[in-house]
Amino acid sequence: MAWTKACATEDVPVDEGHRAVVGDKVLAVFNVDGEFFATDDVCTHGESSLSEGYVEPDCSVECVAHMARFSLKTGEVLAPPATIPITVYPVRVDDGIVMVDLDG
């Protein structure tokens, strides 16, 4: 695994998303009750930023453009109009830094 810094934990408020550029990827990092998740930032349906979406208590994010909803744990589509899952990345937190494995 190749762990890369995405952002500081303090950059991601509880139950919100944060846009992070990591290498050549744009990620959305989410904080759900102190648990962190990372996905690609772009909705697979409407090319909208998921970091600006609504974080739900069931560890999902709803896209602001057309209300597609995705699991932050698996990337699975939970609500249409999206039909293609999003990519999720392994995350760990080291000393207040959110680390992602882009190869995972």
N, CA, C and O of each residue as an XYZ file, in Angstrom:
416
protein
N       0.842     -1.187      0.000
C       0.000      0.000      0.000
C       0.880      1.241      0.000
O       1.931      1.279      0.639
N       0.433      2.236     -0.718
C       1.154      3.505     -0.791
C       0.275      4.598     -0.190
O      -0.580      5.164     -0.871
N       0.490      4.885      1.070
C      -0.329      5.870      1.769
C       0.144      7.281      1.422
O       1.339      7.574      1.434
N      -0.824      8.145      1.114
C      -0.560      9.529      0.712
C      -1.432     10.464      1.531
O      -2.594     10.161      1.802
N      -0.873     11.597      1.923
C      -1.631     12.585      2.689
C      -2.732     13.189      1.828
O      -2.485     13.644      0.711
N      -3.950     13.187      2.360
C      -5.076     13.830      1.689
C      -5.365     15.195      2.299
O      -5.530     16.181      1.581
N      -5.426     15.249      3.642
C      -5.733     16.496      4.335
C      -5.590     16.260      5.839
O      -5.350     15.138      6.285
N      -5.738     17.321      6.599
C      -5.764     17.202      8.059
C      -7.184     16.861      8.497
O      -8.153     17.262      7.852
N      -7.301     16.127      9.581
C      -8.637     15.788     10.080
C      -9.439     17.047     10.390
O     -10.657     17.068     10.212
N      -8.768     18.088     10.848
C      -9.468     19.325     11.188
C     -10.025     20.051      9.959
O     -10.838     20.964     10.098
N      -9.593     19.652      8.759
C     -10.120     20.241      7.526
C     -11.500     19.715      7.169
O     -12.184     20.282      6.317
N     -11.916     18.623      7.825
C     -13.164     17.956      7.461
C     -14.126     17.989      8.649
O     -14.025     17.149      9.544
N     -15.052     18.941      8.671
C     -16.004     19.004      9.785
C     -16.858     17.734      9.860
O     -17.074     17.061      8.852
N     -17.330     17.423     11.043
C     -18.183     16.254     11.245
C     -19.413     16.359     10.352
O     -20.052     17.408     10.266
N     -19.730     15.251      9.688
C     -20.885     15.116      8.802
C     -20.830     16.054      7.602
O     -21.857     16.543      7.131
N     -19.614     16.297      7.116
C     -19.426     17.102      5.912
C     -18.327     16.486      5.063
O     -17.630     15.561      5.481
N     -18.193     17.028      3.855
C     -17.148     16.592      2.945
C     -16.123     17.687      2.737
O     -16.361     18.853      3.051
N     -14.975     17.292      2.200
C     -13.877     18.217      1.926
C     -13.217     17.778      0.623
O     -12.913     16.598      0.446
N     -12.997     18.710     -0.276
C     -12.328     18.418     -1.554
C     -10.820     18.431     -1.324
O     -10.278     19.378     -0.755
N     -10.144     17.361     -1.775
C      -8.699     17.252     -1.597
C      -8.061     16.802     -2.910
O      -8.492     15.823     -3.519
N      -7.036     17.524     -3.335
C      -6.291     17.125     -4.524
C      -5.091     16.314     -4.054
O      -4.258     16.795     -3.285
N      -5.020     15.066     -4.535
C      -3.956     14.151     -4.139
C      -3.319     13.623     -5.425
O      -3.905     12.804     -6.133
N      -2.133     14.098     -5.706
C      -1.496     13.733     -6.968
C      -2.326     14.245     -8.123
O      -2.621     15.437     -8.205
N      -2.709     13.338     -9.027
C      -3.538     13.740    -10.163
C      -5.015     13.431     -9.941
O      -5.811     13.502    -10.877
N      -5.384     13.091     -8.713
C      -6.780     12.774     -8.398
C      -7.411     13.861     -7.539
O      -6.754     14.484     -6.704
N      -8.700     14.071     -7.766
C      -9.485     14.964     -6.916
C     -10.408     14.069     -6.097
O     -11.248     13.350     -6.638
N     -10.233     14.132     -4.783
C     -10.986     13.269     -3.875
C     -11.972     14.067     -3.047
O     -11.838     15.278     -2.870
N     -12.959     13.359     -2.551
C     -13.858     13.883     -1.531
C     -13.551     13.094     -0.261
O     -13.623     11.865     -0.251
N     -13.213     13.804      0.798
C     -12.947     13.178      2.094
C     -14.106     13.533      3.009
O     -14.498     14.696      3.107
N     -14.649     12.525      3.677
C     -15.826     12.713      4.522
C     -15.527     12.304      5.953
O     -14.724     11.406      6.206
N     -16.191     12.981      6.884
C     -16.095     12.692      8.310
C     -17.506     12.376      8.797
O     -18.348     13.268      8.899
N     -17.757     11.107      9.095
C     -19.063     10.700      9.609
C     -18.864     10.282     11.059
O     -18.394      9.180     11.342
N     -19.227     11.172     11.965
C     -19.079     10.927     13.405
C     -17.668     10.501     13.776
O     -17.494      9.607     14.604
N     -16.658     11.124     13.181
C     -15.269     10.844     13.514
C     -14.635      9.724     12.716
O     -13.447      9.450     12.885
N     -15.399      9.066     11.847
C     -14.854      8.046     10.955
C     -14.675      8.679      9.573
O     -15.584      9.331      9.058
N     -13.495      8.482      8.980
C     -13.175      9.142      7.720
C     -13.285      8.186      6.542
O     -12.975      6.999      6.646
N     -13.739      8.743      5.410
C     -13.912      8.009      4.166
C     -13.376      8.869      3.033
O     -13.383     10.097      3.126
N     -12.909      8.228      1.956
C     -12.434      8.963      0.787
C     -12.981      8.309     -0.475
O     -12.968      7.086     -0.618
N     -13.465      9.154     -1.391
C     -13.999      8.697     -2.672
C     -13.506      9.643     -3.760
O     -12.948     10.702     -3.474
N     -13.720      9.244     -5.016
C     -13.543     10.222     -6.081
C     -14.550     11.335     -5.842
O     -15.634     11.090     -5.312
N     -14.201     12.551     -6.228
C     -15.066     13.694     -5.925
C     -16.211     13.869     -6.911
O     -17.138     14.632     -6.639
N     -16.172     13.192     -8.031
C     -17.170     13.439     -9.076
C     -18.267     12.381     -9.054
O     -17.993     11.180     -9.047
N     -19.515     12.849     -9.043
C     -20.671     11.964     -9.133
C     -20.639     11.261    -10.492
O     -20.341     11.888    -11.509
N     -20.941      9.979    -10.510
C     -20.912      9.221    -11.759
C     -22.112      9.516    -12.653
O     -22.151      9.068    -13.799
N     -23.072     10.250    -12.153
C     -24.248     10.572    -12.962
C     -24.140     11.937    -13.614
O     -24.338     12.067    -14.822
N     -23.828     12.957    -12.824
C     -23.958     14.305    -13.355
C     -22.722     15.168    -13.297
O     -22.814     16.385    -13.455
N     -21.544     14.557    -13.071
C     -20.298     15.330    -13.033
C     -20.328     16.453    -11.988
O     -19.745     17.516    -12.203
N     -20.993     16.221    -10.882
C     -21.082     17.190     -9.794
C     -20.140     16.781     -8.665
O     -19.838     15.599     -8.506
N     -19.676     17.754     -7.881
C     -18.754     17.503     -6.785
C     -19.466     16.839     -5.605
O     -20.414     17.396     -5.050
N     -19.001     15.645     -5.226
C     -19.595     14.961     -4.079
C     -19.162     15.566     -2.755
O     -19.858     15.420     -1.751
N     -18.010     16.251     -2.739
C     -17.577     16.885     -1.487
C     -18.536     17.986     -1.064
O     -18.539     18.395      0.097
N     -19.338     18.462     -1.983
C     -20.355     19.471     -1.674
C     -21.707     18.840     -1.364
O     -22.688     19.548     -1.132
N     -21.761     17.501     -1.361
C     -23.014     16.797     -1.152
C     -23.443     16.756      0.302
O     -22.769     17.278      1.190
N     -24.580     16.122      0.515
C     -25.166     15.992      1.847
C     -24.740     14.660      2.457
O     -25.035     13.602      1.901
N     -24.058     14.702      3.579
C     -23.625     13.487      4.264
C     -24.775     12.998      5.143
O     -25.322     13.741      5.958
N     -25.122     11.730      4.953
C     -26.241     11.137      5.676
C     -25.724     10.269      6.824
O     -24.606      9.760      6.749
N     -26.522     10.090      7.890
C     -26.094      9.299      9.051
C     -25.790      7.833      8.735
O     -25.092      7.171      9.502
N     -26.306      7.318      7.614
C     -26.063      5.916      7.260
C     -24.762      5.732      6.469
O     -24.598      4.733      5.767
N     -23.832      6.703      6.583
C     -22.545      6.665      5.869
C     -22.738      6.694      4.361
O     -22.141      5.909      3.625
N     -23.584      7.618      3.918
C     -23.771      7.808      2.487
C     -23.674      9.300      2.186
O     -23.741     10.143      3.081
N     -23.512      9.599      0.895
C     -23.485     10.987      0.451
C     -24.499     11.145     -0.674
O     -24.608     10.297     -1.561
N     -25.236     12.246     -0.617
C     -26.217     12.567     -1.652
C     -25.691     13.716     -2.497
O     -25.339     14.774     -1.977
N     -25.642     13.499     -3.789
C     -25.168     14.515     -4.720
C     -26.147     15.688     -4.751
O     -27.362     15.490     -4.779
N     -25.621     16.886     -4.745
C     -26.480     18.073     -4.733
C     -27.159     18.319     -6.075
O     -28.174     19.014     -6.122
N     -26.631     17.771     -7.164
C     -27.178     18.067     -8.491
C     -28.502     17.346     -8.759
O     -29.493     17.982     -9.119
N     -28.520     16.009     -8.584
C     -29.711     15.250     -8.942
C     -30.132     14.245     -7.881
O     -30.953     13.368     -8.149
N     -29.575     14.364     -6.671
C     -29.951     13.543     -5.528
C     -29.553     12.070     -5.633
O     -30.108     11.241     -4.911
N     -28.611     11.721     -6.508
C     -28.073     10.360     -6.482
C     -27.393     10.171     -5.130
O     -26.838     11.122     -4.579
N     -27.430      8.957     -4.591
C     -26.842      8.710     -3.280
C     -25.940      7.487     -3.361
O     -26.262      6.503     -4.026
N     -24.786      7.567     -2.660
C     -23.768      6.524     -2.704
C     -23.323      6.148     -1.298
O     -23.284      6.991     -0.403
N     -22.988      4.874     -1.113
C     -22.400      4.409      0.142
C     -20.958      4.894      0.220
O     -20.193      4.726     -0.729
N     -20.586      5.496      1.349
C     -19.201      5.928      1.544
C     -18.293      4.752      1.888
O     -17.072      4.862      1.777
N     -18.872      3.638      2.301
C     -18.081      2.455      2.648
C     -17.748      1.600      1.425
O     -16.652      1.047      1.334
N     -18.687      1.490      0.490
C     -18.507      0.576     -0.641
C     -18.537      1.257     -2.004
O     -18.062      0.689     -2.988
N     -19.089      2.466     -2.076
C     -19.253      3.154     -3.353
C     -20.546      2.785     -4.066
O     -20.875      3.361     -5.103
N     -21.276      1.825     -3.510
C     -22.519      1.339     -4.117
C     -23.527      2.472     -4.312
O     -23.645      3.368     -3.475
N     -24.247      2.414     -5.427
C     -25.334      3.360     -5.688
C     -26.507      2.988     -4.788
O     -26.963      1.845     -4.801
N     -26.994      3.943     -4.012
C     -28.117      3.698     -3.107
C     -29.405      4.353     -3.582
O     -30.490      3.989     -3.130
N     -29.291      5.329     -4.502
C     -30.480      6.001     -5.028
C     -30.177      6.532     -6.430
O     -29.109      7.094     -6.673
N     -31.132      6.348     -7.351
C     -30.949      6.864     -8.699
C     -31.013      8.398     -8.694
O     -31.452      8.988     -7.707
N     -30.594      9.031     -9.751
C     -30.466      8.515    -11.101
C     -29.122      7.865    -11.426
O     -28.965      7.333    -12.525
N     -28.159      7.887    -10.528
C     -26.868      7.234    -10.798
C     -27.066      5.727    -10.920
O     -27.923      5.147    -10.253
N     -26.269      5.105    -11.775
C     -26.287      3.649    -11.920
C     -24.884      3.063    -11.786
O     -24.731      1.849    -11.646
N     -23.865      3.913    -11.827
C     -22.478      3.473    -11.747
C     -21.925      3.827    -10.364
O     -22.030      4.979     -9.943
N     -21.339      2.861     -9.649
C     -20.784      3.145     -8.315
C     -19.618      4.139     -8.397
O     -19.031      4.342     -9.460
N     -19.301      4.744     -7.267
C     -18.131      5.607     -7.166
C     -16.973      4.782     -6.614
O     -17.177      3.744     -5.985
N     -15.760      5.258     -6.858
C     -14.577      4.591     -6.321
C     -14.334      5.063     -4.892
O     -14.363      6.262     -4.613
N     -14.095      4.117     -3.993
C     -13.731      4.447     -2.619
C     -12.295      3.992     -2.387
O     -11.823      3.043     -3.013
N     -11.610      4.678     -1.481
C     -10.204      4.403     -1.200
C     -10.018      4.066      0.269
O     -10.701      4.626      1.127
N      -9.089      3.146      0.568
C      -8.767      2.877      1.971
C      -8.243      4.153      2.645
O      -7.517      4.941      2.038
N      -8.625      4.332      3.898
C      -8.254      5.519      4.673
C      -7.701      5.088      6.017
O      -8.164      4.113      6.609
N      -6.716      5.815      6.489
C      -6.257      5.686      7.873
C      -5.928      7.099      8.352
O      -5.688      8.005      7.554
N      -5.923      7.260      9.653
C      -5.596      8.558     10.249
C      -4.330      8.392     11.072
O      -4.257      7.543     11.960
N      -3.331      9.218     10.764
C      -2.063      9.220     11.488
C      -1.807     10.613     12.047
O      -1.600     11.562     11.291
N      -1.821     10.734     13.365
C      -1.489     12.013     14.015
C      -2.241     13.190     13.423
O      -1.651     14.233     13.141
N      -3.560     13.022     13.232
C      -4.379     14.123     12.747
C      -4.333     14.341     11.236
O      -4.846     15.344     10.740
N      -3.720     13.406     10.499
C      -3.647     13.504      9.057
C      -4.435     12.348      8.437
O      -4.243     11.188      8.801
N      -5.324     12.679      7.497
C      -6.059     11.661      6.769
C      -5.176     11.173      5.627
O      -4.780     11.943      4.752
N      -4.878      9.880      5.656
C      -4.034      9.253      4.648
C      -4.910      8.349      3.779
O      -5.800      7.672      4.294
N      -4.666      8.333      2.467
C      -5.407      7.486      1.554
C      -4.449      6.599      0.774
O      -3.296      6.956      0.532
N      -4.953      5.440      0.390
C      -4.197      4.525     -0.469
C      -4.849      4.557     -1.842
O      -5.879      3.915     -2.047
N      -4.276      5.282     -2.775
C      -4.857      5.438     -4.100
C      -4.789      4.157     -4.924
O      -5.495      4.021     -5.923
N      -3.943      3.219     -4.509
C      -3.825      1.957     -5.225
C      -4.751      0.889     -4.655
O      -4.941     -0.171     -5.251
N      -5.330      1.188     -3.480
C      -6.149      0.193     -2.792
C      -7.479      0.068     -3.406
O      -8.297     -0.729     -2.947
